Amino acid sequence: MIALVAGEVFVRRPDHVVIETASGVGYRLAVSAETLRQVPAAGESVSLLTHLVVREDALALFGFATEEERDLFLLLIGVQSVGPKMAQAVLSGGSPRELIAALAAGDVKRLTAVPGIGKRTAERIIVELREKVGTVEDVPAGDITVRRGDDPRSLAREGLVELGFTIEEADRLLAATSGETPEDLLQQALRAARA
């Protein structure tokens, strides 16, 4: 797998760059607006981290200025119905730390501002990634931590969102529950919703 491309910037466009390596091979890397801000003008040297996406009909190489941005990209493409291009659009909206803050705060509006992301997809991204990225206060400058998402309350919250409840409704219903397993919490929350 190609993990890094270093060389001279040959082409610099709003959605991609072409980097010519010392061996004379040019690699086209799709980049977010955040990464593009850190890519110098054509003719100058640059080094970008990469992730190769393999499809039946294409190989696509995505470039990142920082390890944190690549880590967030990998988390985003792990969310159901979020592909590489959508993940890159999400990353174009600001720095990795700003995205972590939006996820931690459950900021659906920040995500729905991205073209192609509706409310349901934004809520799914928040539910699936909120526990994995932690909060900005938990993150030392420049680092992104990934946590296990097997907390019973988190799993019950995800279940409620999948059933059509908003994140706020799910949190409100779960606040009045007690139990050891996600199933217990989910049953109690659903009973409260019917009451």
Sequence and secondary structure as in RCSB ss.txt:
>XXXX:A:sequence
MIALVAGEVFVRRPDHVVIETASGVGYRLAVSAETLRQVPAAGESVSLLTHLVVREDALALFGFATEEERDLFLL
LIGVQSVGPKMAQAVLSGGSPRELIAALAAGDVKRLTAVPGIGKRTAERIIVELREKVGTVEDVPAGDITVRRGD
DPRSLAREGLVELGFTIEEADRLLAATSGETPEDLLQQALRAARA
>XXXX:A:secstr
   EEEEEEEEE SSEEEEE TTS EEEEEE HHHHTTS  TTSEEEEEEEEEE SS EEEEEESSHHHHHHHHH
HHTSTT  HHHHHHHHTTS HHHHHHHHHHT HHHHHTSTT  HHHHHHHHHHHHHHH  GGGS TT        
 HHHHHHHHHHHTT  HHHHHHHHHT   SSHHHHHHHHHHHHH 
